[in-house]
C-alpha cells in the first residue's frame, strides 16, 4: 500500500496525516511512502546526503504514524514538485514542469524494485 502527497512546511499535507491517524491498527502489512517537494532541487541535488536528509525529514511524521499503526515501511520515494507557495507565485514558482519525465521514470523504477521485494 502506498501513502503520499506533496510536502507542505516539511511534512505531508495535513489531510493525509489525519487519514493516517484514523487508520485502524494492523499487523503484517507493508507500505511505501512517496512525495513531491518544492525545495530548490537544483541546490539539494548537488549533495546526495543533504537530499536524502531532506526526504527523511519530510517523510518522518507520516512514517511514524504508519509505523505506530503497524505498517512496515519498505521504501520511500520523493521528487521535485512545482512550488508556488507564498511569494514564489509572484515569480512563477520553482521547479516548474516537475515532476517531469525523468521523475516519472525514477518513480517507475522505484515501484519495480518494490515489486521485487
C-alpha positions in Angstrom: 0.0 0.0 0.0 1.3 3.5 -0.8 0.8 6.7 1.1 1.8 10.0 -0.4 1.2 13.7 -1.2 3.0 16.9 -1.7 5.1 18.3 1.1 4.0 21.4 3.0 6.3 23.0 5.5 8.4 19.9 5.9 5.7 17.3 6.1 3.0 15.6 4.0 -0.3 17.5 3.6 -2.5 17.6 6.7 -5.4 15.6 5.2 -3.0 12.6 4.6 -1.6 12.8 8.1 -5.1 12.9 9.5 -6.0 9.9 7.4 -3.1 8.0 8.8 -4.2 8.9 12.3 -7.6 7.4 11.6 -6.3 4.1 10.2 -7.0 1.0 12.4 -4.1 -0.8 13.8 -2.9 -3.8 11.7 -0.2 -6.4 11.5 1.9 -7.9 8.7 1.2 -5.0 6.2 3.8 -3.4 4.1 3.7 0.2 2.9 5.7 2.7 1.0 5.8 6.5 1.2 6.1 9.0 -1.6 6.0 12.7 -2.0 6.8 15.7 -4.2 8.5 18.7 -2.6 9.1 22.3 -3.6 12.6 22.9 -2.3 15.1 24.2 -4.7 16.0 20.8 -6.1 18.9 22.2 -8.1 20.7 23.0 -4.8 19.7 19.8 -3.0 20.6 17.5 -5.8 24.3 18.7 -5.7 24.7 17.0 -2.3 23.1 13.5 -2.2 23.5 13.4 1.6 21.5 16.6 2.1 18.9 15.5 -0.5 18.4 12.2 1.4 18.3 14.0 4.8 15.6 16.4 3.4 13.4 13.5 2.2 13.9 11.6 5.5 12.8 14.7 7.4 9.8 15.4 5.1 8.6 11.8 5.5 9.2 11.4 9.2 5.7 12.5 10.5 3.8 10.1 8.2 6.3 7.3 8.7 6.0 7.4 12.5 2.2 7.5 12.2 2.1 4.5 9.9 4.6 2.5 12.0 2.5 3.2 15.1 -0.4 1.6 13.2 1.6 -1.5 12.5 2.9 -0.8 8.9 6.3 -1.9 7.9 7.8 0.8 5.6 9.6 -0.9 2.8 10.5 2.1 0.7 10.4 5.8 0.3 10.4 7.9 -2.9 10.4 11.7 -3.5 10.9 14.0 -6.3 10.6 17.7 -7.0 7.3 19.3 -7.5 6.3 22.7 -8.8 6.2 25.1 -5.8 4.1 28.3 -5.9 3.8 28.9 -2.2 3.9 32.3 -0.7 6.0 34.9 -2.6 7.2 32.3 -5.1 3.9 32.6 -7.0 4.9 36.2 -7.9 7.8 34.7 -9.9 6.0 31.7 -11.4 7.3 29.3 -8.7 10.3 27.0 -8.7 10.7 23.5 -10.1 8.4 24.4 -12.9 7.5 21.4 -15.0 8.2 18.9 -12.2 7.5 16.1 -11.8 8.9 15.6 -15.3 9.5 12.5 -17.5 12.7 11.7 -15.7 11.0 11.9 -12.3 8.2 9.6 -13.5 10.9 7.1 -14.9 12.5 7.1 -11.4 9.1 6.6 -9.8 8.5 3.6 -12.1 11.9 2.1 -11.2 11.1 2.6 -7.6 7.8 0.7 -8.0 9.5 -2.1 -10.0 12.1 -2.5 -7.2 9.3 -2.7 -4.6 7.6 -5.5 -6.6 10.8 -7.5 -6.5 10.8 -7.4 -2.7 
